[in-house]
Amino acid sequence: MERMATDVDAAALLRMHLDALAAFRAGDVTTGTTLLTEAAASEQTLGCKAGHLHTLHQSRLLTHLGGDLRRATQYYTDTYRTVSSFKNREGAGLCLRSLGELSLASGNAKAAATFWRRGAESLRAAKLPEADVVAQWLATIEQT
């Protein structure tokens, strides 16, 4: 694994993701895209290559869906089922990460924690540094 994120890095990254989702929800696609692009660059700096690409995809998906978080949730739920059926731990973990973000953005911290717990396990099994970031996101919401 590459360089791991610090707690500060993970908290700032989570804030970027949540601010981006809030912008998309409000119909501000430009701000949402900008924030997710910045988050993706931060993930790349942290050595989270899969997370970097996933965040760029998430940005494009939300742009395509017009910021509809409900449809994005359905997309990641369906994709999670598909990649899980192929035992793709990386894909499953990244989908669970996104489902956690979307849950938290919708005000459901309990669901976010469940998704992130499972996502961290999948990403850890795939030996990806993103597992540590997701675990730190989980710790952040469990402290509040």
Backbone hydrogen bonds, N-H to C=O, Kabsch-Sander energy under -0.5 kcal/mol:
donor,donor_aa,acceptor,acceptor_aa,energy
10,A,6,T,-2.5
11,A,7,D,-2.5
12,A,8,V,-2.4
13,L,9,D,-2.2
14,L,10,A,-2.5
15,R,11,A,-2.2
16,M,12,A,-2.1
17,H,13,L,-2.2
18,L,14,L,-2.7
19,D,15,R,-2.8
20,A,16,M,-2.3
21,L,17,H,-2.3
22,A,18,L,-2.2
23,A,19,D,-2.1
24,F,20,A,-2.7
25,R,21,L,-2.6
26,A,22,A,-1.9
27,G,24,F,-1.7
28,D,23,A,-2.6
29,V,27,G,-1.4
32,G,28,D,-2.3
33,T,29,V,-2.8
34,T,30,T,-2.4
35,L,31,T,-2.7
36,L,32,G,-2.2
37,T,33,T,-2.3
38,E,34,T,-2.2
39,A,35,L,-2.4
40,A,36,L,-2.5
41,A,37,T,-2.0
42,S,38,E,-2.1
43,E,39,A,-2.5
44,Q,40,A,-2.2
45,T,41,A,-2.0
46,L,42,S,-1.8
47,G,44,Q,-1.3
48,C,43,E,-2.8
49,K,47,G,-1.2
52,H,48,C,-2.4
53,L,49,K,-2.2
54,H,50,A,-2.5
55,T,51,G,-2.6
56,L,52,H,-1.9
57,H,53,L,-2.2
58,Q,54,H,-2.8
59,S,55,T,-2.2
60,R,56,L,-2.0
61,L,57,H,-3.0
62,L,58,Q,-2.7
63,T,59,S,-2.0
64,H,60,R,-2.6
65,L,61,L,-2.4
66,G,63,T,-1.3
67,G,62,L,-3.1
68,D,65,L,-1.0
69,L,67,G,-1.1
72,A,68,D,-1.9
73,T,69,L,-2.3
74,Q,70,R,-2.0
75,Y,71,R,-2.4
76,Y,72,A,-2.6
77,T,73,T,-2.2
78,D,74,Q,-2.6
79,T,75,Y,-2.7
80,Y,76,Y,-2.3
81,R,77,T,-2.0
82,T,78,D,-2.0
83,V,79,T,-3.0
84,S,80,Y,-2.4
85,S,81,R,-1.6
86,F,82,T,-0.8
87,K,84,S,-1.8
88,N,83,V,-2.6
89,R,87,K,-1.2
92,A,88,N,-2.5
93,G,89,R,-2.8
94,L,90,E,-2.4
95,C,91,G,-2.3
96,L,92,A,-2.6
97,R,93,G,-2.0
98,S,94,L,-2.2
99,L,95,C,-2.7
100,G,96,L,-2.2
101,E,97,R,-2.2
102,L,98,S,-2.8
103,S,99,L,-2.1
104,L,100,G,-2.6
105,A,101,E,-2.8
106,S,102,L,-1.1
107,G,104,L,-1.7
108,N,103,S,-2.9
109,A,107,G,-0.9
112,A,108,N,-2.1
113,A,109,A,-2.5
114,T,110,K,-1.9
115,F,111,A,-2.8
116,W,112,A,-2.9
117,R,113,A,-2.4
118,R,114,T,-2.1
119,G,115,F,-2.8
120,A,116,W,-2.8
121,E,117,R,-1.6
122,S,118,R,-2.2
123,L,119,G,-2.8
124,R,120,A,-2.4
125,A,121,E,-2.3
126,A,122,S,-1.5
127,K,124,R,-1.5
128,L,123,L,-2.4
131,A,128,L,-1.7
132,D,129,P,-1.1
133,V,129,P,-1.1
134,V,130,E,-2.6
135,A,131,A,-2.3
136,Q,132,D,-2.0
137,W,133,V,-2.3
138,L,134,V,-2.5
139,A,135,A,-2.3
140,T,136,Q,-2.1
141,I,137,W,-2.0
142,E,138,L,-2.0
143,Q,139,A,-1.2
144,T,141,I,-0.6
